[in-house]
Amino acid sequence: MTNMKIAVLGLGIMGSGMARQLLAAGFDVTVWNRSREKAAALGDAGARVAGTPADAATGAAIVVAMLANDDVSRSVWTGEDGALAVMDQGAIAIESSTLTGDWVFELAREAVARGVRFIEAPVTGSRDQAAQGMLRFLVGGDAATIDAARPAFDAMGSALVHLGPVGSAATVKLANNFLCGVQAASLAEAIALFEKHGLDVEQAMAILFDGAPASPMVKGVGRRMLDRDYAPHFLVPLMAKDLGYAAQALADVGITSAIAQAARQRFVEADAAGEGHRDIAAIVEPLRGA
């Protein structure tokens, strides 16, 4: 047990699982979410529910954010009632959202200017791994700061990979999600192709599941597409956002990625078709109706 105070900002699919793991490990946890009703269950589990990011971060040794995009991260950390302005000197800010490298660098500079230690720590894994404390953290930052935050990382995840200075993890995470999004988009097209040809889709997909394309992503998302199981693991609009960020990261180094843009379009179309509240596997549905 520990009385270290940790604040968690953002209680979506991932943040809520991370907060629960911190509670289970005995930390003094305060949570904040833009829509307060999402925090109620964590309040019932023993967390203090804060009214603002600043309220949550006041007095915290570590503040962890798991947010939707750059704009939300900027608002939560540095906007009105933002967390960064009230953090103690030497406290640790951990940004675990999937963000652009440009914003991560800017946030790190602002944190350091205020005497706050900063770590970027996006994750691999989704709903189930967050709920089980089995996330893998991709970490950029100072080794000593990472070591100081390790008890929190150990509670929330099963592995930590220190990739280098700030910015390293954002780059790897965007590449990771780029490849995942491309696989999901191409898989949706393949399933729609099989169905429109009247094939035994289970039989056809068994070929893919047992062959060279059979990544964990293809197996997991493909199974959900076949079962029409769209309970959220990773939401459609978040993958659209990540593919857009990945395309920009590639463009920043002179690589024009038609692949990222084409895959992103599948997620944009699914969102527009009303699938935005569902798992990324739901991108197959507009193709089934095409």
Sequence and secondary structure as in RCSB ss.txt:
>XXXX:A:sequence
MTNMKIAVLGLGIMGSGMARQLLAAGFDVTVWNRSREKAAALGDAGARVAGTPADAATGAAIVVAMLANDDVSRS
VWTGEDGALAVMDQGAIAIESSTLTGDWVFELAREAVARGVRFIEAPVTGSRDQAAQGMLRFLVGGDAATIDAAR
PAFDAMGSALVHLGPVGSAATVKLANNFLCGVQAASLAEAIALFEKHGLDVEQAMAILFDGAPASPMVKGVGRRM
LDRDYAPHFLVPLMAKDLGYAAQALADVGITSAIAQAARQRFVEADAAGEGHRDIAAIVEPLRGA
>XXXX:A:secstr
    EEEEE  SHHHHHHHHHHHHTT EEEEE SSGGGGHHHHHTT EE SSHHHHHTT SEEEE  SSHHHHHH
HHHSTT SGGG  TT EEEE S   HHHHHHHHHHHHHTT EEEE  EE  HHHHHHT EEEEEEE HHHHHHHH
HHHHHHEEEEEEEESTTHHHHHHHHHHHHHHHHHHHHHHHHHHHHHTT  HHHHHHHHHHSTT  HHHHHHHHHH
HHT    SSBHHHHHHHHHHHHHHHHHTT   HHHHHHHHHHHHHIIIIITTSBGGGGHHHHHT 
